[in-house]
Amino acid sequence: MEEITPRDDAWDTALYTIAKEGSITSTEIARQTDISTKTANRVLKSMEAMGYVERETNRHHTFYPSDRLELVCAFMSE
């Protein structure tokens, strides 16, 4: 089995927190995991590029679930 990296942990934390709380920032991910805010920001931007999260504008640092993520979560809860 492959070892979970800090970046993987940040990805999981972001998904869990967004699903539970409705939003997340890179600072919150960094605080909850053992990675830098810069790495957490890259994780969120990767998730944004893949269509899982979105922001109101590029200047906002709070990320919200996208319709795609909500669809995936709904499918997995069935």
N, C-alpha and C positions, 0 to 999 in steps of 0.2 A: 504494500500500500504506500502511496506517495505521501510524503510529509507535508503538512499544511504550513504554508509560509505566512509571515505577518501580513503580507498583501492579501492572501486568501482570507485570513481572519478579518481584515478590514472590509473586504467585499461582503462577507457573511454578516458582519456587524451592521453595515450600511443597509443591506436588504432587510434584516430583522427589524432594525430601528425604524426604517421608513414604513414598513408594513404595520408596525405597532403604533408609532407616534405620528406618522403622516408626513414627517420631514426630517432632514438631518443636515448638518454642516460638517466640513472637513475637521473642524476643531473638535466636534463631538466624537467623530470616529477616532481621531488621534488620542483623545482622552480615554476612550473605552478600550483601545487596543495599544499595542506597543510599537507604534509607528509614528513618524513625523507628520505634522500637518501638511507638509508638501506632498508626501506620499499619499496621504488620505485624499488630498485634492485631486491627485492624478487618478486614483481609484474612482472617484465620483465623476470625473470628466470622461473616463473610459465607459462608465455605466451610462453616462449621458450620450456618448457617441453611439452606443449600442441600442439606445432607445428605451432604457429601463427607468431613467430618472430625467427630470427636466427642471429648469429654473424659469423664473418670470422673465429675466433678461440675463445676458452674459455677465453683468455687473453684480448680480445677486449671488450670495454664497450659500443660500439655503436651497437644498434640492428636495424635490417632491416626487412621488411615484408618477410615472407616466401611465397612459392607458395600457400600454403593452405590459408593464409590470403588474398592474391590477388584473389584467386578463390572465397572466401566468399564475398569480396567487389564487385567483378564483378557480382555475383549472386544477391546481394542486390541492385545494381544500375539498374537492369533490370526492 
